Amino acid sequence: MANLEDKGGIFVKRSIFLAITLMIALVISSFATVTIVMTAGAVGAELQVLQTQIKEFMQQNPDIKVVLMPMPNSTTDRYNLDVTYLSAQMPVPDVLFLDTIDPPAFADFLVNLKPYFTDQELSQFFQGAIDNDTYNGRLVAIPWFVDAGILYYRADLLQKYGFQPPKTWDQLIEEAQYISQREHIQGFVWQGAAYEGLTCDFMEFVHSYGGNILDENGKVVSDSPQVKTALQTMYDMIYKYKISPVGVTTYQEEDARHIFQNGDAVFMRNWPYCWPLLQATDSAVRGKVGVEVLPEGTGFPGVHHSATLGGWELAINKYSEHIPEAVKLIKFLTSPQQEAYKAINAGQAPSVLSVYNDPAVIKAVPLFKSLYNVFMNAEPRPKSPIYAQISQIIYDNVNAALTKQETVDQAISRMTSQLKQLLGQ
């Protein structure tokens, strides 16, 4: 049995969450129908969309009741709560909503789903996503939606000042400076808080300069000119070029979205879920937004556009007392019809290939047409059962540099040393 640790520290309210879960378990036992508990996210419109889907599922399956357990927006906090539930070997939550990097860490606590899905059913998903969810020959999760970081930009402002969407970070800095100074808004907002989202952003900068943190053999290679340049670029955006506010070091996804959606930034790095929200009737930038692949670096061989492979998976707690019903729920939520509904209404990119040919989906979210190839070629984070520790070392040190607790060189040196110690190198 794998050991799970709360990598973010023991939550002060951990006992409260356990107590709530126990109460749910007691309450559901009183229902005549089978009741399953599912953890859920609440970023953007995803919770409201899921509630509608669950209502439809229960109408089709009157013998199954689904109780949703909303989780924090922070991916790090979600991970820590999953650690709490699974390490306690509790039967609920039955269905888990996991980050794409979580399956290896939780594999020993999850149901092998391979016997429940035919090869034909599995062939409908991105193969890379299925590979991601397979660990030691066991399919421990099913891809629900895929993600990749993208660049949002104010198309109206770029046109006003005669700019094209930037192809390099240098061009983004130039355009963001020029426009933000004249419009009196921020130049570029992104995710700089010390959490998983910062690792995603940082890896895009690193890859774009042709660098990496671990090589293909798992060797630590973070002490390189490319990695240092990536972090220096992020730092300079805040303090030298002043296109990103100092407060970006506390931003998560929704913080960046609200600023951009209010019309207070020229560029934003975020995930596809933002698109329908930016087009909502109450959005200050409705009809004014364009999307593009993230810029590439300059000055090194191997520079390229890069997007961190993201997404979320559905898995089943192996201690669940209602595994067949949980499988039925997962198959419903990942059906082409429900994937299309989620794409249109939550802006989350389908994990099912056929949905990218759905005219209603492309009409609602035109960017999916161009993102298909992005998803096919997005770059993953390290696939490791101790990824959480690797990521925490990355985002803690990157954030320390961005908040001037350490210099860029000190942060890279400390990161490299800590990674080598963790991995026994």
Backbone hydrogen bonds in HBPLUS format (Angstrom, degrees):
<---DONOR---> <-ACCEPTOR-->    atom                        ^
c    i                          cat <-CA-CA->   ^        H-A-AA   ^      H-
h    n   atom  resd res      DA  || num        DHA   H-A  angle D-A-AA Bond
n    s   type  num  typ     dist DA aas  dist angle  dist       angle   num
A0009-GLY N   A0006-ASP O   3.02 MM   3  5.45 161.8  2.06 119.6 121.6     1
A0014-ARG N   A0011-PHE O   3.23 MM   3  4.94 164.0  2.26 102.6 103.4     2
A0016-ILE N   A0013-LYS O   2.93 MM   3  5.15 125.7  2.23 102.4 117.5     3
A0017-PHE N   A0013-LYS O   3.13 MM   4  6.55 156.1  2.19 158.5 164.4     4
A0018-LEU N   A0014-ARG O   3.05 MM   4  6.35 159.5  2.09 152.5 158.5     5
A0019-ALA N   A0015-SER O   2.90 MM   4  6.04 152.1  1.98 139.0 147.0     6
A0020-ILE N   A0016-ILE O   2.88 MM   4  6.17 156.2  1.94 149.6 156.1     7
A0021-THR N   A0017-PHE O   2.95 MM   4  6.17 161.4  1.98 148.8 153.6     8
A0022-LEU N   A0018-LEU O   2.89 MM   4  6.14 156.9  1.94 148.8 155.2     9
A0023-MET N   A0019-ALA O   2.92 MM   4  6.18 156.0  1.98 148.2 154.7    10
A0024-ILE N   A0020-ILE O   2.89 MM   4  6.22 153.6  1.96 149.0 156.6    11
A0025-ALA N   A0021-THR O   2.94 MM   4  6.23 159.3  1.98 149.1 154.6    12
A0026-LEU N   A0022-LEU O   2.97 MM   4  6.29 148.5  2.07 145.6 154.1    13
A0027-VAL N   A0023-MET O   2.80 MM   4  6.04 160.2  1.84 152.1 157.8    14
A0028-ILE N   A0024-ILE O   2.86 MM   4  6.03 169.5  1.87 159.8 161.7    15
A0030-SER N   A0027-VAL O   3.01 MM   3  5.68 159.9  2.05 116.4 122.7    16
A0031-PHE N   A0028-ILE O   3.15 MM   3  5.55 159.6  2.20 110.4 116.3    17
A0034-VAL N   A0063-ASP O   3.06 MM  29  6.26 145.5  2.18 163.2 154.4    18
A0065-LYS N   A0034-VAL O   2.72 MM  31  6.10 162.9  1.75 157.6 163.0    19
A0036-ILE N   A0065-LYS O   2.81 MM  29  6.31 155.6  1.87 165.5 172.3    20
A0067-VAL N   A0036-ILE O   2.88 MM  31  6.22 163.1  1.91 156.3 161.7    21
A0094-ASP N   A0037-VAL O   2.80 MM  57  5.27 134.7  2.00 130.8 144.1    22
A0095-VAL N   A0037-VAL O   3.03 MM  58  6.38 165.8  2.05 153.7 158.3    23
A0038-MET N   A0067-VAL O   2.87 MM  29  6.22 160.7  1.91 160.5 164.9    24
A0069-MET N   A0038-MET O   2.76 MM  31  5.88 152.9  1.83 153.4 152.8    25
A0039-THR N   A0095-VAL O   3.11 MM  56  6.55 156.9  2.17 161.6 163.1    26
A0040-ALA N   A0069-MET O   3.03 MM  29  5.78 145.9  2.15 131.4 127.4    27
A0071-MET N   A0040-ALA O   2.69 MM  31  5.73 145.3  1.80 172.1 172.0    28
A0046-GLU N   A0043-VAL O   3.22 MM   3  5.95 163.2  2.25 140.9 140.6    29
A0049-VAL N   A0045-ALA O   3.06 MM   4  6.23 163.0  2.09 160.2 165.6    30
A0050-LEU N   A0046-GLU O   2.93 MM   4  6.03 159.0  1.97 144.9 150.9    31
A0051-GLN N   A0047-LEU O   2.90 MM   4  6.13 154.9  1.97 150.2 156.9    32
A0052-THR N   A0048-GLN O   3.21 MM   4  6.50 152.1  2.30 143.3 149.5    33
A0053-GLN N   A0049-VAL O   3.06 MM   4  6.38 157.1  2.11 148.7 155.3    34
A0054-ILE N   A0050-LEU O   2.81 MM   4  6.03 160.3  1.85 157.2 162.2    35
A0055-LYS N   A0051-GLN O   3.04 MM   4  6.20 152.2  2.12 141.1 148.4    36
A0056-GLU N   A0052-THR O   3.14 MM   4  6.47 155.2  2.20 146.0 151.8    37
A0057-PHE N   A0053-GLN O   2.89 MM   4  6.20 158.7  1.93 150.6 157.0    38
A0058-MET N   A0054-ILE O   2.93 MM   4  6.15 160.6  1.97 152.3 156.3    39
A0059-GLN N   A0055-LYS O   3.05 MM   4  6.29 141.9  2.20 140.0 150.5    40
A0060-GLN N   A0056-GLU O   3.02 MM   4  6.32 149.3  2.11 148.4 156.4    41
A0061-ASN N   A0057-PHE O   2.84 MM   4  6.01 130.3  2.09 139.3 154.4    42
A0064-ILE N   A0061-ASN O   2.94 MM   3  5.65 165.2  1.96 129.8 131.2    43
A0078-ARG N   A0074-SER O   3.03 MM   4  6.33 153.3  2.10 148.4 156.1    44
A0079-TYR N   A0075-THR O   3.05 MM   4  6.23 158.3  2.10 142.8 148.1    45
A0080-ASN N   A0076-THR O   3.09 MM   4  6.39 161.1  2.13 148.8 153.3    46
A0081-LEU N   A0077-ASP O   3.06 MM   4  6.32 151.2  2.15 145.7 152.9    47
A0082-ASP N   A0078-ARG O   2.95 MM   4  6.25 159.5  1.99 154.0 159.7    48
A0083-VAL N   A0079-TYR O   2.93 MM   4  6.25 154.0  2.00 152.1 159.6    49
A0084-THR N   A0080-ASN O   3.13 MM   4  6.41 153.3  2.21 139.1 145.6    50
A0085-TYR N   A0081-LEU O   3.00 MM   4  6.37 161.5  2.03 156.8 159.8    51
A0086-LEU N   A0082-ASP O   2.93 MM   4  6.01 175.1  1.93 158.2 159.7    52
A0087-SER N   A0083-VAL O   2.92 MM   4  5.76 161.7  1.96 148.0 154.0    53
A0089-GLN N   A0086-LEU O   2.93 MM   3  5.07 156.5  1.99 106.0 113.7    54
A0317-ASN N   A0094-ASP O   2.88 MM 223  5.24 161.0  1.91 148.1 154.3    55
A0096-LEU N   A0315-ALA O   2.74 MM 219  5.07 165.7  1.76 142.8 148.0    56
A0315-ALA N   A0096-LEU O   2.96 MM 219  5.07 157.5  2.01 144.1 150.5    57
A0098-LEU N   A0313-GLU O   2.88 MM 215  5.05 152.2  1.96 141.4 147.3    58
A0313-GLU N   A0098-LEU O   2.70 MM 215  5.05 164.5  1.73 151.8 157.3    59
A0102-ASP N   A0099-ASP O   2.98 MM   3  5.39 167.7  1.99 119.6 123.4    60
A0100-THR N   A0311-GLY O   3.08 MM 211  5.36 131.7  2.32 152.8 141.4    61
A0105-ALA N   A0102-ASP O   2.92 MM   3  5.43 121.4  2.27 118.9 133.8    62
A0106-PHE N   A0102-ASP O   3.17 MM   4  6.34 150.9  2.26 155.5 163.6    63
A0107-ALA N   A0103-PRO O   2.88 MM   4  5.46 112.5  2.35 149.1 162.8    64
A0109-PHE N   A0106-PHE O   2.78 MM   3  5.48 159.7  1.82 129.5 136.7    65
A0110-LEU N   A0107-ALA O   3.18 MM   3  5.33 170.6  2.19 113.3 114.9    66
A0318-LYS N   A0109-PHE O   3.00 MM 209  5.63 174.9  2.00 139.8 138.2    67
A0111-VAL N   A0316-ILE O   2.94 MM 205  5.52 155.4  2.00 154.0 160.8    68
A0113-LEU N   A0139-LEU O   2.68 MM  26  5.36 167.8  1.69 165.7 161.5    69
A0116-TYR N   A0113-LEU O   2.93 MM   3  5.35 146.3  2.05 113.4 123.9    70
A0117-PHE N   A0114-LYS O   3.36 MM   3  5.52 162.5  2.39 108.2 113.1    71
A0122-LEU N   A0118-THR O   3.04 MM   4  6.36 156.5  2.10 150.2 156.4    72
A0123-SER N   A0119-ASP O   2.94 MM   4  6.08 135.6  2.15 141.3 153.0    73
A0124-GLN N   A0121-GLU O   3.42 MM   3  5.85 163.6  2.45 107.1 111.8    74
A0125-PHE N   A0122-LEU O   3.25 MM   3  5.91 169.8  2.27 118.2 121.3    75
A0353-LEU N   A0124-GLN O   2.83 MM 229  5.87 154.9  1.89 164.4 173.0    76
A0126-PHE N   A0351-SER O   3.19 MM 225  6.11 138.3  2.38 156.5 165.4    77
A0129-ALA N   A0126-PHE O   3.06 MM   3  5.29 126.4  2.36 100.8 114.2    78
A0130-ILE N   A0126-PHE O   3.16 MM   4  6.58 153.5  2.23 150.6 157.8    79
A0131-ASP N   A0127-GLN O   2.86 MM   4  6.13 161.8  1.89 154.6 159.8    80
A0132-ASN N   A0128-GLY O   2.94 MM   4  6.09 148.2  2.04 136.3 145.3    81
A0133-ASP N   A0129-ALA O   3.12 MM   4  6.37 141.6  2.27 138.6 147.8    82
A0133-ASP N   A0130-ILE O   3.09 MM   3  5.12 123.6  2.42  94.9 109.0    83
A0134-THR N   A0131-ASP O   3.17 MM   3  5.14 161.5  2.21 103.1 108.5    84
A0140-VAL N   A0133-ASP O   3.00 MM   7  5.91 144.3  2.13 168.2 167.2    85
A0135-TYR N   A0138-ARG O   2.85 MM   3  5.30 157.5  1.90 151.3 150.4    86
A0138-ARG N   A0135-TYR O   3.07 MM   3  5.30 165.0  2.09 111.8 116.2    87
A0142-ILE N   A0314-LEU O   2.90 MM 172  5.26 151.4  1.98 140.5 149.6    88
A0314-LEU N   A0142-ILE O   2.87 MM 172  5.26 161.1  1.90 147.9 153.2    89
A0144-TRP N   A0312-TRP O   2.91 MM 168  5.77 161.6  1.94 150.6 153.8    90
A0145-PHE N   A0312-TRP O   3.36 MM 167  5.69 159.1  2.40 145.8 150.0    91
A0312-TRP N   A0145-PHE O   2.95 MM 167  5.69 151.8  2.03 154.4 162.2    92
A0146-VAL N   A0349-ALA O   2.90 MM 203  5.41 145.7  2.02 143.2 151.2    93
A0147-ASP N   A0310-GLY O   3.27 MM 163  4.34 148.7  2.37  99.3  92.3    94
A0310-GLY N   A0147-ASP O   2.83 MM 163  4.34 169.7  1.84 127.6 123.9    95
A0150-ILE N   A0270-ASN O   2.96 MM 120  5.83 164.5  1.98 168.0 172.5    96
A0270-ASN N   A0150-ILE O   3.19 MM 120  5.83 160.7  2.23 158.7 164.1    97
A0151-LEU N   A0292-GLU O   2.93 MM 141  5.20 163.8  1.96 173.0 168.4    98
A0292-GLU N   A0151-LEU O   2.88 MM 141  5.20 145.2  2.00 146.7 156.4    99
A0152-TYR N   A0268-MET O   2.77 MM 116  5.05 177.5  1.77 163.9 164.0   100
A0268-MET N   A0152-TYR O   2.94 MM 116  5.05 148.0  2.04 143.9 143.9   101
A0153-TYR N   A0290-GLY O   2.88 MM 137  5.27 156.9  1.94 149.9 150.7   102
A0290-GLY N   A0153-TYR O   2.85 MM 137  5.27 164.0  1.87 154.5 159.5   103
A0154-ARG N   A0266-VAL O   2.99 MM 112  5.40 139.6  2.16 155.6 163.5   104
A0158-LEU N   A0154-ARG O   3.04 MM   4  6.33 163.3  2.07 159.0 163.9   105
A0155-ALA N   A0288-LYS O   2.80 MM 133  5.53 124.6  2.11 138.2 151.2   106
A0159-GLN N   A0155-ALA O   3.05 MM   4  6.13 159.0  2.10 142.9 148.8   107
A0160-LYS N   A0156-ASP O   2.96 MM   4  6.08 150.4  2.05 136.5 145.3   108
A0161-TYR N   A0157-LEU O   3.11 MM   4  6.31 150.3  2.20 147.0 152.3   109
A0163-PHE N   A0158-LEU O   2.76 MM   5  4.82 163.6  1.78 149.0 148.0   110
A0162-GLY N   A0159-GLN O   3.24 MM   3  5.00 161.5  2.28  99.5 105.0   111
A0296-GLU N   A0167-LYS O   2.99 MM 129  6.37 164.8  2.01 138.9 138.7   112
A0172-LEU N   A0168-THR O   3.04 MM   4  6.40 154.9  2.11 145.6 152.9   113
A0169-TRP N   A0296-GLU O   3.10 MM 127  6.14 142.6  2.25 151.6 152.3   114
A0173-ILE N   A0169-TRP O   2.93 MM   4  6.18 162.9  1.96 154.7 158.3   115
A0174-GLU N   A0170-ASP O   3.07 MM   4  6.30 162.2  2.11 145.5 150.1   116
A0175-GLU N   A0171-GLN O   2.93 MM   4  6.12 170.3  1.94 156.4 158.5   117
A0176-ALA N   A0172-LEU O   2.78 MM   4  5.81 164.6  1.80 154.5 159.8   118
A0177-GLN N   A0173-ILE O   2.93 MM   4  5.99 161.7  1.97 148.8 153.6   119
A0178-TYR N   A0174-GLU O   3.10 MM   4  6.22 171.7  2.10 148.9 151.4   120
A0179-ILE N   A0175-GLU O   2.96 MM   4  6.06 174.8  1.97 155.7 157.4   121
A0180-SER N   A0176-ALA O   2.94 MM   4  5.70 157.7  1.99 141.7 149.0   122
A0181-GLN N   A0177-GLN O   3.15 MM   4  6.06 160.1  2.19 146.6 151.3   123
A0182-ARG N   A0179-ILE O   3.11 MM   3  5.29 125.0  2.43  99.5 113.5   124
A0183-GLU N   A0179-ILE O   2.83 MM   4  5.98 147.1  1.94 155.0 165.4   125
A0184-HIS N   A0180-SER O   2.75 MM   4  5.36 124.2  2.06 136.4 147.0   126
A0185-ILE N   A0180-SER O   3.26 MM   5  4.97 146.8  2.38 125.3 134.4   127
A0186-GLN N   A0264-ASP O   2.98 MM  78  5.91 154.1  2.05 133.3 131.1   128
A0266-VAL N   A0186-GLN O   2.98 MM  80  6.43 135.9  2.18 136.6 147.9   129
A0187-GLY N   A0243-ILE O   2.87 MM  56  4.38 131.3  2.11 134.4 143.5   130
A0267-PHE N   A0187-GLY O   2.91 MM  80  6.03 142.9  2.05 133.8 145.7   131
A0188-PHE N   A0243-ILE O   2.81 MM  55  5.67 148.2  1.91 144.9 140.8   132
A0189-VAL N   A0267-PHE O   3.08 MM  78  6.43 156.6  2.14 136.4 140.4   133
A0269-ARG N   A0189-VAL O   3.06 MM  80  6.56 155.7  2.12 159.3 167.0   134
A0192-GLY N   A0248-VAL O   3.11 MM  56  5.34 119.8  2.49 171.2 160.9   135
A0193-ALA N   A0251-TYR O   3.14 MM  58  5.21 155.9  2.21 147.3 139.9   136
A0195-TYR N   A0193-ALA O   2.92 MM   2  5.77 121.4  2.28 113.0  96.4   137
A0198-LEU N   A0195-TYR O   2.99 MM   3  5.74 140.8  2.14 121.9 130.7   138
A0199-THR N   A0196-GLU O   2.99 MM   3  5.21 120.2  2.36 102.2 117.2   139
A0200-CYS N   A0196-GLU O   3.16 MM   4  6.60 155.1  2.22 153.0 159.8   140
A0201-ASP N   A0197-GLY O   3.08 MM   4  6.41 162.7  2.11 148.6 152.2   141
A0202-PHE N   A0198-LEU O   2.82 MM   4  5.95 171.7  1.82 155.9 158.7   142
A0203-MET N   A0199-THR O   2.92 MM   4  6.02 161.1  1.95 151.0 155.6   143
A0204-GLU N   A0200-CYS O   3.27 MM   4  6.52 145.4  2.39 142.7 151.0   144
A0204-GLU N   A0201-ASP O   3.11 MM   3  5.31 126.2  2.41  99.7 113.4   145
A0205-PHE N   A0201-ASP O   3.24 MM   4  6.68 152.5  2.32 149.4 156.5   146
A0206-VAL N   A0202-PHE O   2.86 MM   4  6.16 166.7  1.88 156.5 160.6   147
A0207-HIS N   A0203-MET O   2.83 MM   4  5.91 174.0  1.84 149.5 151.6   148
A0208-SER N   A0204-GLU O   2.99 MM   4  5.92 150.9  2.08 136.0 144.7   149
A0209-TYR N   A0205-PHE O   3.20 MM   4  6.48 132.3  2.44 143.6 154.1   150
A0209-TYR N   A0206-VAL O   3.16 MM   3  5.45 141.2  2.31 103.6 114.0   151
A0211-GLY N   A0206-VAL O   2.95 MM   5  5.15 155.6  2.01 151.2 143.7   152
A0210-GLY N   A0207-HIS O   2.86 MM   3  4.95 159.3  1.90 109.4 114.3   153
A0297-GLY N   A0208-SER O   2.98 MM  89  5.03 154.3  2.05 113.5 113.8   154
A0304-HIS N   A0208-SER O   3.21 MM  96  4.88 147.7  2.32 113.9 123.1   155
A0221-VAL N   A0213-ILE O   2.81 MM   8  5.26 169.3  1.83 138.0 141.7   156
A0215-ASP N   A0219-LYS O   2.85 MM   4  5.35 154.3  1.91 145.2 152.6   157
A0218-GLY N   A0215-ASP O   2.92 MM   3  5.25 165.5  1.94 118.0 121.0   158
A0228-LYS N   A0224-SER O   3.05 MM   4  6.30 166.5  2.07 157.8 161.8   159
A0229-THR N   A0225-PRO O   2.88 MM   4  5.97 154.8  1.94 144.1 151.3   160
A0230-ALA N   A0226-GLN O   2.97 MM   4  6.20 150.2  2.06 143.3 151.4   161
A0231-LEU N   A0227-VAL O   3.13 MM   4  6.44 163.8  2.15 153.1 155.2   162
A0232-GLN N   A0228-LYS O   2.87 MM   4  6.02 158.0  1.92 148.7 155.9   163
A0233-THR N   A0229-THR O   2.88 MM   4  5.99 152.4  1.96 145.9 152.4   164
A0234-MET N   A0230-ALA O   3.22 MM   4  6.56 157.1  2.28 145.7 150.8   165
A0235-TYR N   A0231-LEU O   2.94 MM   4  6.18 162.9  1.97 152.3 157.2   166
A0236-ASP N   A0232-GLN O   2.79 MM   4  5.96 163.3  1.82 152.5 157.1   167
A0237-MET N   A0233-THR O   3.03 MM   4  6.21 143.0  2.17 143.3 152.4   168
A0238-ILE N   A0235-TYR O   3.03 MM   3  5.50 138.6  2.21 107.7 118.5   169
A0239-TYR N   A0235-TYR O   3.05 MM   4  6.34 169.2  2.06 158.8 160.1   170
A0240-LYS N   A0236-ASP O   2.95 MM   4  4.57 138.0  2.13 112.7 125.4   171
A0241-TYR N   A0236-ASP O   2.76 MM   5  5.90 169.1  1.77 158.2 161.6   172
A0243-ILE N   A0237-MET O   2.85 MM   6  5.48 133.8  2.07 149.1 163.7   173
A0244-SER N   A0237-MET O   3.04 MM   7  5.65 154.5  2.11 139.3 135.9   174
A0248-VAL N   A0245-PRO O   2.93 MM   3  5.49 165.4  1.95 116.2 121.1   175
A0249-THR N   A0246-VAL O   3.23 MM   3  6.23 173.8  2.23 126.1 127.7   176
A0250-THR N   A0247-GLY O   2.91 MM   3  5.60 161.4  1.95 122.7 125.6   177
A0251-TYR N   A0248-VAL O   3.09 MM   3  4.90 161.2  2.13 101.8 107.8   178
A0256-ALA N   A0252-GLN O   3.24 MM   4  6.54 164.8  2.26 161.2 164.1   179
A0257-ARG N   A0253-GLU O   2.96 MM   4  6.23 162.4  1.99 152.0 157.7   180
A0258-HIS N   A0254-GLU O   2.97 MM   4  6.05 169.1  1.98 149.5 151.6   181
A0259-ILE N   A0255-ASP O   3.35 MM   4  6.55 162.1  2.38 145.4 149.6   182
A0260-PHE N   A0256-ALA O   3.03 MM   4  6.27 170.4  2.04 157.5 160.1   183
A0261-GLN N   A0257-ARG O   2.69 MM   4  5.76 169.0  1.70 162.4 166.3   184
A0262-ASN N   A0258-HIS O   2.99 MM   4  5.98 138.1  2.17 137.9 147.3   185
A0264-ASP N   A0259-ILE O   3.01 MM   5  5.36 155.4  2.07 163.1 157.9   186
A0263-GLY N   A0260-PHE O   2.96 MM   3  5.26 158.2  2.01 111.2 116.6   187
A0284-ALA N   A0261-GLN O   3.16 MM  23  5.96 136.3  2.36 158.4 170.4   188
A0274-CYS N   A0271-TRP O   3.34 MM   3  6.37 173.7  2.35 130.0 130.9   189
A0275-TRP N   A0272-PRO O   3.09 MM   3  5.84 154.7  2.15 125.2 130.1   190
A0277-LEU N   A0274-CYS O   3.05 MM   3  5.34 119.4  2.43 107.7 123.5   191
A0278-LEU N   A0274-CYS O   2.91 MM   4  6.10 150.4  1.99 160.6 170.3   192
A0278-LEU N   A0275-TRP O   3.11 MM   3  5.22 121.7  2.46  99.9 114.2   193
A0279-GLN N   A0275-TRP O   3.18 MM   4  6.46 130.5  2.43 143.6 157.0   194
A0280-ALA N   A0277-LEU O   3.27 MM   3  5.13 164.1  2.30  99.7 104.1   195
A0283-SER N   A0280-ALA O   3.05 MM   3  5.33 164.8  2.08 115.7 118.1   196
A0288-LYS N   A0285-VAL O   2.92 MM   3  5.17 157.1  1.97 139.2 135.9   197
A0379-GLU N   A0307-ALA O   2.99 MM  72  6.13 153.3  2.06 167.1 173.5   198
A0309-LEU N   A0379-GLU O   2.78 MM  70  5.25 165.3  1.81 134.9 133.9   199
A0320-SER N   A0317-ASN O   2.95 MM   3  5.38 165.1  1.97 118.8 122.1   200
A0326-ALA N   A0322-HIS O   3.00 MM   4  6.22 150.9  2.09 148.8 158.0   201
A0327-VAL N   A0323-ILE O   2.90 MM   4  6.15 155.6  1.96 157.9 164.0   202
A0328-LYS N   A0324-PRO O   3.06 MM   4  6.32 155.4  2.12 142.7 149.2   203
A0329-LEU N   A0325-GLU O   3.05 MM   4  6.36 150.6  2.14 143.9 151.2   204
A0330-ILE N   A0326-ALA O   3.02 MM   4  6.33 160.2  2.06 150.5 155.4   205
A0331-LYS N   A0327-VAL O   2.93 MM   4  6.19 162.7  1.96 156.3 160.7   206
A0332-PHE N   A0328-LYS O   3.06 MM   4  6.23 149.3  2.16 141.2 149.4   207
A0333-LEU N   A0329-LEU O   2.96 MM   4  6.23 167.5  1.98 156.9 159.0   208
A0334-THR N   A0330-ILE O   3.02 MM   4  6.13 142.3  2.16 146.5 155.8   209
A0335-SER N   A0332-PHE O   3.23 MM   3  5.31 165.8  2.25 109.1 110.8   210
A0339-GLU N   A0335-SER O   2.86 MM   4  6.01 158.9  1.90 162.3 169.5   211
A0340-ALA N   A0336-PRO O   2.95 MM   4  6.03 152.1  2.03 142.7 149.5   212
A0341-TYR N   A0337-GLN O   3.07 MM   4  6.33 156.9  2.12 141.5 147.9   213
A0342-LYS N   A0338-GLN O   2.94 MM   4  6.09 160.7  1.98 146.4 151.3   214
A0343-ALA N   A0339-GLU O   2.93 MM   4  6.09 153.6  2.00 142.1 149.7   215
A0344-ILE N   A0340-ALA O   2.97 MM   4  6.17 163.7  2.00 154.9 158.0   216
A0345-ASN N   A0341-TYR O   3.03 MM   4  6.10 161.8  2.06 148.8 153.9   217
A0346-ALA N   A0342-LYS O   2.75 MM   4  5.28 147.8  1.85 141.5 148.2   218
A0347-GLY N   A0343-ALA O   3.04 MM   4  4.73 131.8  2.28 115.0 123.1   219
A0355-VAL N   A0352-VAL O   3.27 MM   3  5.90 147.7  2.38 115.1 122.9   220
A0356-TYR N   A0353-LEU O   3.10 MM   3  5.91 158.6  2.15 122.8 127.9   221
A0357-ASN N   A0354-SER O   3.05 MM   3  5.62 163.3  2.07 115.4 120.4   222
A0358-ASP N   A0355-VAL O   3.06 MM   3  5.06 164.6  2.08 107.8 110.9   223
A0361-VAL N   A0358-ASP O   3.05 MM   3  5.35 123.8  2.38 106.0 119.8   224
A0362-ILE N   A0358-ASP O   3.09 MM   4  6.42 165.3  2.11 160.9 164.6   225
A0363-LYS N   A0359-PRO O   2.89 MM   4  5.98 152.8  1.97 145.9 153.8   226
A0364-ALA N   A0360-ALA O   3.06 MM   4  6.15 154.2  2.13 137.6 144.2   227
A0365-VAL N   A0361-VAL O   2.79 MM   4  5.93 164.0  1.82 156.2 161.2   228
A0368-PHE N   A0365-VAL O   3.05 MM   3  5.98 162.5  2.09 129.5 133.2   229
A0369-LYS N   A0366-PRO O   3.12 MM   3  5.86 148.8  2.22 118.8 125.4   230
A0370-SER N   A0367-LEU O   3.08 MM   3  5.46 125.3  2.40 105.4 117.7   231
A0371-LEU N   A0367-LEU O   2.91 MM   4  6.09 138.8  2.08 145.4 158.4   232
A0372-TYR N   A0368-PHE O   3.17 MM   4  6.11 129.4  2.44 143.7 149.1   233
A0374-VAL N   A0371-LEU O   2.94 MM   3  4.78 115.0  2.37  92.8 110.4   234
A0375-PHE N   A0371-LEU O   2.84 MM   4  6.13 160.4  1.88 164.8 167.3   235
A0376-MET N   A0372-TYR O   3.04 MM   4  6.33 147.9  2.14 142.1 151.6   236
A0377-ASN N   A0373-ASN O   3.12 MM   4  6.23 132.7  2.36 136.9 147.2   237
A0377-ASN N   A0374-VAL O   3.16 MM   3  5.28 135.9  2.36  96.7 108.6   238
A0378-ALA N   A0374-VAL O   2.77 MM   4  5.65 104.6  2.35 144.4 162.3   239
A0387-TYR N   A0384-SER O   3.04 MM   3  4.90 146.4  2.16 115.2 110.8   240
A0389-GLN N   A0386-ILE O   3.12 MM   3  5.58 125.2  2.44 108.1 120.0   241
A0390-ILE N   A0386-ILE O   3.22 MM   4  6.60 161.6  2.26 151.0 156.4   242
A0391-SER N   A0387-TYR O   2.77 MM   4  5.98 169.6  1.78 167.5 168.9   243
A0392-GLN N   A0388-ALA O   2.95 MM   4  6.09 157.4  2.01 142.8 149.2   244
A0393-ILE N   A0389-GLN O   3.09 MM   4  6.29 158.0  2.14 148.4 153.3   245
A0394-ILE N   A0390-ILE O   3.12 MM   4  6.44 153.5  2.19 145.2 152.8   246
A0395-TYR N   A0391-SER O   2.81 MM   4  6.14 169.5  1.82 170.2 167.0   247
A0396-ASP N   A0392-GLN O   2.92 MM   4  5.77 156.9  1.97 144.2 151.1   248
A0397-ASN N   A0393-ILE O   3.28 MM   4  6.19 162.5  2.31 137.3 142.1   249
A0398-VAL N   A0394-ILE O   2.92 MM   4  6.07 164.4  1.95 158.7 163.8   250
A0399-ASN N   A0395-TYR O   2.97 MM   4  5.83 162.3  2.00 137.7 143.4   251
A0400-ALA N   A0396-ASP O   2.97 MM   4  6.08 144.7  2.09 135.8 146.0   252
A0401-ALA N   A0397-ASN O   3.10 MM   4  6.37 150.0  2.19 144.2 150.5   253
A0402-LEU N   A0398-VAL O   2.97 MM   4  6.27 160.7  2.00 150.8 156.7   254
A0403-THR N   A0399-ASN O   2.90 MM   4  6.02 135.1  2.11 144.3 154.8   255
A0405-GLN N   A0400-ALA O   2.77 MM   5  4.95 142.9  1.91 161.4 161.9   256
A0406-GLU N   A0400-ALA O   3.23 MM   6  5.64 144.2  2.36 121.1 118.5   257
A0404-LYS N   A0401-ALA O   3.10 MM   3  5.01 163.6  2.13 107.0 109.5   258
A0411-ALA N   A0407-THR O   2.89 MM   4  6.09 161.5  1.93 153.1 158.0   259
A0412-ILE N   A0408-VAL O   3.00 MM   4  6.22 163.0  2.03 154.6 158.5   260
A0413-SER N   A0409-ASP O   2.97 MM   4  6.08 160.7  2.01 146.8 152.7   261
A0414-ARG N   A0410-GLN O   2.86 MM   4  6.01 162.9  1.89 151.3 156.0   262
A0415-MET N   A0411-ALA O   2.87 MM   4  5.96 161.0  1.90 146.1 152.1   263
A0416-THR N   A0412-ILE O   2.95 MM   4  6.07 166.0  1.97 149.0 152.6   264
A0417-SER N   A0413-SER O   3.00 MM   4  6.17 163.1  2.03 147.2 152.0   265
A0418-GLN N   A0414-ARG O   2.90 MM   4  6.05 164.5  1.92 154.3 158.4   266
A0419-LEU N   A0415-MET O   2.92 MM   4  6.09 160.5  1.96 152.6 158.1   267
A0420-LYS N   A0416-THR O   3.00 MM   4  6.14 162.3  2.03 149.7 154.6   268
A0421-GLN N   A0417-SER O   3.01 MM   4  6.21 155.5  2.07 144.5 151.5   269
A0422-LEU N   A0418-GLN O   2.90 MM   4  6.08 160.9  1.93 148.1 153.5   270
A0423-LEU N   A0419-LEU O   2.93 MM   4  6.09 158.8  1.98 151.2 156.3   271
A0425-GLN N   A0420-LYS O   2.70 MM   5  4.60 162.3  1.73 147.0 147.6   272
A0424-GLY N   A0421-GLN O   3.32 MM   3  5.12 161.4  2.36  98.8 103.8   273
